[in-house]
Amino acid sequence: MPRSVNNVASRERRKRTLELAKGYWGRGKNVWTVAKNKVEKGLAYAYRDRKAKKRDYRSLWISRINAGARLHGMSYSEFMGKVKASGIELNRKALADLAANHPAAFEAIVKKFK
């Protein structure tokens, strides 16, 4: 019995990978073996960095809250402890936005604790 190869599916699979490799430098965009490796690595980085982005933003928010709190003589941990104890339902993202863009509103929150 002759060997059966599904050339249509193989070609489609390669085509899909080469489409993802559009814009890559050198042979990474048109040589199958190089493009396959680059696309796999790129997708792995994308998956990893979707998680890392969340960590990066949280640390940015913490830095902004800390800077805003220190302008009013408090540390970040003091400030967040008092926020949680007072029952204020603002998350770090909202607090960081207030600290960076609306200093008067942030100052009003700090004055509640003093």
Buried (B, 14 or more C-beta within 10 A) or exposed (E): EEEEEEEEEEEEEEEEBBEBBEEBEEEBBEBEEBBBEBBEEBEEEEEEEEEEEEEEEEEBBBBBBBEBBEEBEBEBEEBBEBBEEEEBEEEBBEBBBBBBEEEEEBBEBBEEBE
